[in-house]
Amino acid sequence: MASRAVLFLVLNIMFFTIVSSTFFPPPPATCPIDTLKLGVCANLLNGLLGLVVVTPPNAPCCSLIGNLADLESAVCLCTAIKANLLGLNLNVPLSLSLLLNDCGKNVPSGFICA
């Protein structure tokens, strides 16, 4: 009877060690905010590109992505730029970098907006 208990315990320890040590890659990054709201970033981008802007452009755009990590911010803005939600024909890498930098964010190393 004791040998069954020892065998049961050993098998449980082995099972949980194998299961808990299995590597699971992180899920792909997604945008946690409604990307349609990022249309307000068009004013910021217009200002950064030297076009006339009446109000301080970065307040609404940067407040949307302000609490996000750099990767999440990049994914959100990339999605908005690719979907042409900003209503502008843009150089995607340059536009993404300009928007992120003006909001105090960085383009994550290796990030490609594709």
Rosetta blueprint (number, residue, H / E / L):
1 M L
2 A H
3 S H
4 R H
5 A H
6 V H
7 L H
8 F H
9 L H
10 V H
11 L H
12 N H
13 I H
14 M H
15 F H
16 F H
17 T H
18 I H
19 V H
20 S H
21 S L
22 T L
23 F L
24 F L
25 P L
26 P L
27 P L
28 P L
29 A L
30 T L
31 C L
32 P L
33 I L
34 D L
35 T H
36 L H
37 K H
38 L H
39 G H
40 V H
41 C H
42 A H
43 N H
44 L H
45 L H
46 N H
47 G H
48 L H
49 L L
50 G L
51 L L
52 V L
53 V L
54 V L
55 T L
56 P L
57 P L
58 N H
59 A H
60 P H
61 C H
62 C H
63 S H
64 L H
65 I H
66 G L
67 N L
68 L L
69 A L
70 D H
71 L H
72 E H
73 S H
74 A H
75 V H
76 C H
77 L H
78 C H
79 T H
80 A H
81 I H
82 K H
83 A L
84 N L
85 L L
86 L L
87 G L
88 L L
89 N L
90 L L
91 N L
92 V H
93 P H
94 L H
95 S H
96 L H
97 S H
98 L H
99 L H
100 L H
101 N H
102 D H
103 C L
104 G L
105 K L
106 N L
107 V L
108 P L
109 S L
110 G L
111 F L
112 I L
113 C L
114 A L
